[in-house]
Amino acid sequence: MATHSPYSAPVDIEKFLYKLVIQLLIFSQGSHKLLEPHLVTIGAKLRSGANLHDLLQELQSVSKTLLQISKQTKEDSGADSGAASGQAQPDYVMQRLEELLTAAEVPLRFEQQTSMLRQRIRARQTGQAYKRVIDSAIELLLNIKDYGASEKQDLDLFLADLTGQLSEIEQHAESAGESNMLSIDNRHTLSHEISRQVGDFKDSTQSAAELAELKTQTSEHLDRLLEQLLEHKQMEDERQLEAQQKIELMTQKLQALETETETLRTKLKIEHDKALCDSLTGLPNRLAYNNRVEMEANRWKRYRAPLALVIWDIDHFKQINDNYGHKAGDKTLALVGQLLSSNCRETDFVARYGGEEFVMLMPSTTEEQALEVADTIRDIIQHSGFHSNGEDIDLTLSCGVSGFKEGDQHDDVFVRADQALYRSKQLGRNRCTLFADDLG
């Protein structure tokens, strides 16, 4: 009868837990912004072959973050307990759709369609209208995907054509080089033939017995020399004409390639700039922030100059949308973006992270200095309300501040600043909070 070793169970449990971690990673991606840094780190460690023991510290951080999310969710749900439960799911779907469209890199040709769809989403449709909005969103996203695939195919075709034309130009250049080598060889041959003819001419003059014979031999030698010179000149003219035609053809092809390349370069620059820009506020978007924070973090690691991160969040933004309409909400976002960018230094970097959240990177700035600057900006924004449909709209922001510390990845700093922002919200909003260890 087969028996099982008592030591095999822990190994099986470890394999099961390892598999469970991978499934958790796949399932949780995109579920909450606070989880994202941990999931990215776990994913990187899994790809590098880490075992369960190597993941233990990061999994403990995930557990801690989940507790924080759960606490925040309970508080938020308690504040919104009066909302109708039947509408909660459609509202959540609409909100997620709008966030997806906001974060998506939308090609220029789909901007108007995307803007109209976002207006329909904000109208909080129900029934059949709700289903049509979902269908329209799916159709738009598929069209954007197909367009992206088409653009990639066009680029591949252009590069293939470019490769072919460059190969043809290379062949013409080789042919022109071969023609030049033939010309050099023909000149050597002609020089040798002239030397031989002169030598024969000298021998003839020395052996000639009479003047008439000398004249005849001289005339024959000169005729042969002239014939060879004319033949060489004709061959050289034909070769030079052929080479000139090939050079002109290469010039035309290079000019055409330069025009096509410049057109592609311009198009790619437009798409690249648009992909890094938030269309509503004109600020850099989340993708641009990800690129910049990586660059600033590398510079911080190299030179150790202080670097601070500030996360801003518009207070009661949902109420502005609900009470005054999404047009007022858009105006609020645009105004906040303008105020943040116009009240920071040129060396600072401000971006719209998503929704009503903004981020600010402050190089050569300690976290205490960043807190002081942030509080000044907060006060300016507090006195910068605006009017919408004849009504005054109060505008306040909360923020969290954290500095880069030894051993930090930029995700670690983001999590700390976000926790400080959450603390600002808990303390009544319209305030700036510096991360402290007792917040973690």
N, C-alpha and C positions, 0 to 999 in steps of 0.2 A: 504494500500500500504506500503510495507516494506521500511524503511529508514535506512541509514547507518550513524553511528556516525562519526562526523568530526574528532574524535580522533583516529579512527582505521587506518587511512592512514599511519601515522608515524610508527606504529607497523609493518604493512605490508612491508613498505620500509626497515625497519631494518632487517626483516627476509630475504628479497630479497638480501640486501647487505651482510648479513652473509653467505647466500648460494653462492653469487658471490665470496666472499673471499675464500671459500673452493674450488670452481671450479678453481679460479686463482692459488691457491696453487698446485692443482693436475696438471694443465696444464703447470705450469712454472718449475716444478721440472726438474733439469738437464739442464735448458736452458742457464744459465750463472753463472759463478763461484761467481760473486759479489752478486747475488741474493740468493745463497744457504744458507748462514748463517741466513738471514732474514726468509727464508722459513722454515728452521729447527725450529727457535724460534716460528714462527706462528703455525706450526704444533703441537709443544709441548703444546702451550697454548690452542689450539683447543681441544686437547686430554684431557686436564685438566678441560675442561668445560668453558673456557673463553667466555665472550660475546663480542659484537662488540666494546663496549667502552674500554674493556681491550686490544683490538688489535690496538687501534688508533695510539699509539706511534710507534709501529712496522710498521704499514701501511704507516705512514709518512716517515719512513726510507726507505721503499720499493720505494715510489714515488721519493724520492731524488736519490736513486740508479738507478732507471730507467732513470731519466734525465741524469745522468752521463753516463750510457751505451749508450743512444741515441746519446749523444754528441761524445762519443768515436767512435761509429759506423759510424757517418757521416764523421768524420775525416779520418777514415780508408777507407771508401768507396770512398772518394775524392782522396786518394792516389792511389787507385787501379782502377780508372775510365777507364783506358785504357784496362782493361781485357775484353775479349769477354763475353758478357752476356750469351750466349748459353752454355758456359762451366762452368759458376759459380755454378749451381746446382750440376752437377756431381762432381766437385771439392769439394764442401762442403760435399757431401755424403761420398766421399772417405776420406776426412779429419776426419769426425766424426767416420767412421769405424776404421781408424787407431788409433784414440784416445781410442775407445772402446776396441780394442784388446790390446792396451798398458796397459790400466787400469784393464783389466780382469785378474782374477787369473787362469792362464792356467796350467793344470796338465802337468807333465813332458812328458807324451806320446804324447801330442799335440804341444809341443814346435816347432818341426821342421815344422809341417804343418802351424802353426801360422806364423813362420818366413817367409816361402815361400809366404803365402797370403799377408803379409805386403809388401813384395817386389813387388807383383803384384799390390797392391793398390798404391804404390808410383810411379808406371809406368804410372799412370793416363790413364787407358784404356778408350776407347770409343766404341760405337756401341755394337755389340754382346759380345765383350771381357769385356766391362763394366758390362753387365748383368751377365756374367759368374762369375765375381769377386763378385758381390752382392750375387749370389746364393751360391758360395763357402763360403762366410763369414757367411751367414745364416746357412748353413749346419754345419760349424765348431762350431758355437755357440750352435747349438742344440746338437751336439755330446758332447761338453763340459758339457752342462746341463745334458744330459743322463748319462754321465760318473759320474758326481757328485751324481746323484740320485742312480746309481749303487753302488758307494762307500759308500753312506749312508746305502743302503740296506745290503751290506756286513758287515758294522760295526754293524748294528742292529742284524744281524744273529750271529756275533761273540759274542756280548754281551749276546744274548739269550743263546748261547751255553755255555758261561762262567757261566751264572747264573745256568744253569742246572748242570754243572760239580761241581760247588761249593755246590749246594744242595746235590749232590750225596756224595761229600766228607763229608759234614756235617752229612749225614745219617751214613756213615762209622764210623765217629768219635763218634756219639751217640751209635752205636752198640758196638764199642770198649769200651766205657765207661760202657755200660750195662754189657758187658762181664767181665769187671774188678769188677763191683759191685757183680756179681754172684760169682766170685772167692772169694771175701771177705766173702760173705754169706756162701759159702761152707766151708771156713776155720773155721768160727764160728760154723757151724754145726758139723764139724769134731772134733773141740775142745770140744764141748759139749758132743759128742758121746764118745770120749776118756775118759772124766771125768766120764761119766756114767758107762763105762766099768770098769774103775779102782775102782769105788765105789762098783759095783757088785762083782768084784774080791776080794775086802777086805771082803765083807760080806760072800763070799763063803769060804774064808780061815778061817774065824772065826767059821763057822758052820760045816766045814769038820771034820769028826770023825776020818778018817784014812788018812795015807800018800798017798795011792793009789788014793783015791777020790780027795785029794788036787791036785795031779799031773794032774788028768784028767780034773778037772775044770780049772786049770791054763792053760793047753794046749788049751782048748776050747776058753777061753777068749783071749789068745794070737793069736789064729787063726782068731778070729773075728776082732781083732784090725788090724792084718796084712792085712786082706781082705779089710777092710774099707780104710786103708792107700793106698793100691794098687789101689782101685777104685777111690779114691780122686786124686791120682797121675795121673791116666789115664785121668780123666776128666780135670785136670789142664793142662796136656800136650796138649790135643785136643783144649782146649780153648786158650792156649797160641799160638798154631800153627795157629788157626783161626785169632786171634788178630794180629799176625805177618804178615799174608797174607794181612789183611785189611790195616795195616800200610804201607806195601810195595806198595799196590795198591794206597793208598792216596799219598804216596811219588811220585810215577810215574805220577799221575794225576797233582800234584802240579808242578812238573818239566815241564810237557807238557804245563801247563797253563803259567808258567813263561816264557817259550820260545815263546809262542804265544803272550803274553803280551809285551815282549821285542821287537818282530818283529813289532807289531802294534805301540808301542811307537816310534820306530825308523822311521817308515813310516810317522807317524803323525808329528814328528819333522821336517822331510825333507819337507813335504808339508807346514807346518807352516812357516818354515824359508823361503821357496820359495815364499809363499804368501805375505811376508813382504819385499821382496827384488826386486828391479828393475833389470831385467836380463841384460839390456844394460850397465848400469853404475856400477852395483854392489852396489849401495847405497840403503838404505831403501826407500820404495815407499810411496805413499800417505796413504795407510792403516797404515803403521808403524808410519808415522808422526801423524796421528789422535790419535793413541794410546799414543805416546810419549807426544804430546802437552797436552793431558788431564792429564797425570801424572805430567808434569811440572807445569801446571796451578794449580793443587791441592796442590803441594808443595809450590808454590808461595803464595797461599791463607793462608797456614798454617804458613810459616816462614817469609813472606813478604820480602825475599831477591829479589833484582831486577831481572827481566826476560825480555829479548828482543827477537823480531822476525824480521828476515830479509828475504825478498822475492827477489830472483834473477831471471832475465830473459835475455836470450842470445839475443843480438842486431842483427837485420837483419837475424835471423835464416832461415827464408823462402828463402831469397836470396842465402844463402849458399847451401840449398837443390836444388834450381832451377839452380844455376850457376855451381855447382861443383858435384851435384849428392847426393843421399841419403846416400851413403857410407861415403862421407865426412861429411854429417850431423850427422850420427851415431858416427863418430870419434870425432866430435865436442862435442857431448853430453858426451861421455865417458871421454874426456880430461877435460871438465868443472867439471864433478863429481869428478875426481881425484884431480884437483887443489883446489876445495872447501874443500874437506875432509882433504887434506894434509896441508892446511894452516890455520886450525882452531884448537882450543884447544881440548883435549880429552873429556872435559866435554860438549863441544858443540855437537849439533845433526844436521846433514845435511841429507836431503832427496830430491829425485827427486819428485816434486809434480805432474808433468804431462807435456807432450810436452817439451818445452824448459824452463820450470820454475823449480826452485829449492827453497827450504826453509831451513832456518837455525835458530835453537833455541839456545839462548845463556844465560844459567843460571848465576846468580850472576853478571849480566852485565847491566849497565844502558843503555838507548837508545843512549845517547851521546857516551859512550864507544863502543857500538855496531857499531855506524856509523863510528867511527875512524878505528876499525878493518876491517869493510866491505870495506872502501875506500882503505885500504892497500891491501886487497885481490883483489879488482878490478884492482888496478895498476899492481899487479903481473900477472893477467890474460891478461891484455892489452899487456904485453910483452911476451906472451906465444902463439903466433900464430904458425901455422904448415903448412906443405906442403901437397898438394893433386894433384897427377898427374903432378908434376913439377910446380905447381902454389902456390904462397903464399896466405894463407887465414888469414886475420886479424880477431882477436877474441876480442870482448869487451862485457861486461855485464853491465846492469843497475840494480839497486836495490832500494827497499824501506824499511825503518826501522821504527819500532814502539815498544814502551815498554808497558808492562802490567800496567794498572792504576786501582785505586780503583773502584770497581763495574764492572770491565771488565769480560766478558766471552772470551774464546780464539778466538771465531769468530769475536768479535769486534776488537781485535788486528789485526787479519788477514785482515779485510776490510781496516783498517787504513794503514797498511803496503802496501797493494795493491794499494791504492790511492797514496801513496808516490812513489811507483814504476811507476805508470802512469805519475806522475809529472816529474820523471827522463826522461821518454821517450819524454815528451813534450819539455823539456829543451835541447834536443839534444842527449840523450843517453850517454852511457859510464860515468855514474855518479851515486852517491848514494845520496838519499834524505831522510831526517828525516821528519816524518809526523808532520805537524803543523796544528792548528785548521783552518787556512784559506784555507787548501786544501779540507776540508770536504764539 
